[in-house]
Every structure is written in C-alpha cells, then in structure tokens.
Amino acid sequence: MATSGLIEPTYSVALPEKANTPELAFNEYFSLLNEGNYKEAMYYHGAGYETLYAWNGGVSPADRITLFKNGCEMNGWQCLKVKKILKTEKISDTETKFTVQFQNNDGSLFERGPCCGSTEEQDPTQREFTYNVKKTKNGFMVMNEPLYVP
C-alpha cells in the first residue's frame, strides 16, 4: 500500500488539556516520547509520518504506535527530554518557534556531532535545535520530527 506524508493524523479525542500552551505541548511531546508513551505522544505530532513509513516498510501505516516505537528505539530518532528552552519566538497567531537544548537520560547536555565521516569544520557539533509548534483545531502540535542521528 503506497502512503504519502500528506496523510493527516486523526484523533478520536481532543488533546490533553494540561498542554494548553505551545511550551507545555512541546515539553509534553518530548517527555512522552522519552518515557516510551508513544500513544499519547502521537497527539502532539504534527510532522507527518512519511519518514516513519519509509523506514518501517513492514509496519502497517495504521500502526502508529509501532512506527513511533521504531523511530525512537531503532531508527535513530533521539527521543530526549527538553533540557532548556533558550528562545521563544511568536511566528504568527497560531505558530511559535522554540530554540532548545535537549538532555541525555543522565541529564547532561545532548550534542549532535559531525556525521558520516565529516569533520567538525565541515559539520559543527550542534547543541541548539529549532522546533515549531502550531495551534490546530485539535490543540498544539510539534511540527518537526525528533532529532535524527544515523
């Protein structure tokens, strides 16, 4: 069955009310992913599923819990908790951009170093990452996938 990243997530219930601001939704999304609570994390995922479908061809597109589990536990998503929000920028009435740092499970700062044979000069270590959160009819959703490390 061919799939497209244009498939919209569907929800039978509204997002949890405890995440009623972009910041709370952002933190909740990454906390849930880090805890392995993929079912609830899906409510905050607004980035589409195309990458997960491509990485997990043997998994039904309807089985989003397994797709998320594989993304975090096998495919290279770094499902880390937020260490610190460094900057918040309101893009529009419905969208907020965050510049953040993530933490490793031991609480230390996550750093994504040069990839795939590159040098530090070619691909400098990243310590800050940018994410957008958008208010939708279902609540606030994170519009970017978790960090990826091959």
Secondary structure, DSSP 8 states (H G I E B T S, - for coil): ----TT-----SS---TT--SHHHHHHHHHHHHHHT-HHHHGGGB-S-SHHHHHHTTTS-TT-HHHHHHHHHHTS-EE--EEEEEEEEEE-SSSEEEEEEEEE-TTS-B--B---TT--TTTS--B--EEEEEEEETTEEEE-S--EE--
